[in-house]
Amino acid sequence: MAPVPSTPPPGNMTVPFLAGWESLLVVVVVVLLSALVFVVLLAAGAARTGRSEWQAWLDGRSSRRPRRPAGPAGRD
């Protein structure tokens, strides 16, 4: 009969810390990186138009009153 193995001391980890979670961690990191690349490319595409939607919205809200001529000595 084979001898009974001794019990490991308390606190001895026999299973790696991330056992079974490595693949999930890799998938999460790949998804986050691809989302970041997508956002950067989307922002770069919006900046290429030369006029942002925010500026167009502000122009649409601006009043259509004529501007006053400048006062004496260049004061407005």
Contacts in CASP RR format, 6 or more apart in sequence:
PFRMAT RR
TARGET T0000
AUTHOR 0000-0000-0000
METHOD contacts of the structure
MODEL  1
MAPVPSTPPPGNMTVPFLAGWESLLVVVVVVLLSALVFVVLLAAGAARTG
RSEWQAWLDGRSSRRPRRPAGPAGRD
8 14 0 8 1.000
18 25 0 8 1.000
46 52 0 8 1.000
46 53 0 8 1.000
68 76 0 8 1.000
70 76 0 8 1.000
END
